[in-house]
Structures are given as structure tokens and as C-alpha cells.
Amino acid sequence: MRHAPLVPTAAALAGATGLASQLLWMRAFQRAVGATPALQATLLAVFVVGLGLGALASSRAAARSAR
């Protein structure tokens, strides 16, 4: 279990990267169309749906590799 701390570190880096990406998209869209609550809600929804689709895809891949 020498590599056990690697997993939480990788998860933290992935989360930080996703958050930074969401922030950059938010700023880009705010410059284009202005800061509105609907824009913020839409970007958050797209981010969460992306997380869900990634989890679904990885769980299916894990199930296939377990067979």
C-alpha cells in the first residue's frame, strides 16, 4: 500500500482542475453575455452532468474489466 496517498492526491488535483476550468468558462461567458444567475446555474448544471456522465462511464468500464 505504498501508493495509497497517490489516490487522494490525484482526486484532489482532478477536482482542482475541474473547478479551475469551470471558473474560466464562467469568466469567458460573463464577458460575452454578462453575469446572470441563469448563466451561472447553466454552467453549474453542465459541470455536474459532466461529473455524472464520467462516473457512469468509469463504472461501466470497471464492470467490464472485472469480468
N, C-alpha and C positions, 0 to 999 in steps of 0.2 A: 504494500500500500504506500510505496514511496511517492507515487504520483498523485495521491489523493488531493493535496492542496491545489493541484492544477485545474481540477474541475470547477471549483468555486471561482477561481481566478478567471478562467475562460468565460464563465457565465457572467461575471461582473463586467468584463471587457465587452462582451456582446451586448449587454444591457446599456452600457455607457455609449457604445457606438450607435445603437438604435435611438437612444434619447437625443444624441447629437444630430443624427440625421433628421429626426422629427423637428428639432429646433431650426435647422437650416431650411427645411421645407416651409415651416411657418413664416420665417422671415422673408423668404423669397415670395411667397404668396401675399404677404402683408404689403410688400412694396408694390405688387401688381394690382391688387384689388382692394387693399385697405384691411385694417384689423376689424373683423367682425366675429361675434360669437359663433355664427354658423360656420365660418371658415375654421375656427379652432375646433369645433365639435366634429366637423367632417374629417379633418386631419387626424384627430384622435381616434375616430372610428376606423379609419383606414389602417392606422397603426395597429390597433387591437385586432382587426380582422386578419392582418398580415401575421401577427403572432399566432392566432388560432390556426390559420392555414399551414404555417410552418410546423406547429405542433402536430397537426393531423398528418402531414406528410412524413414527419420523422417517426411518428408512432407506427404508421403503416410500413415504413422501411424497416423499422426494428422488428416488427412482427414477421416480415418476410425473411429476414436474416436469421431469426430464431428457429425457423422451420428446418 
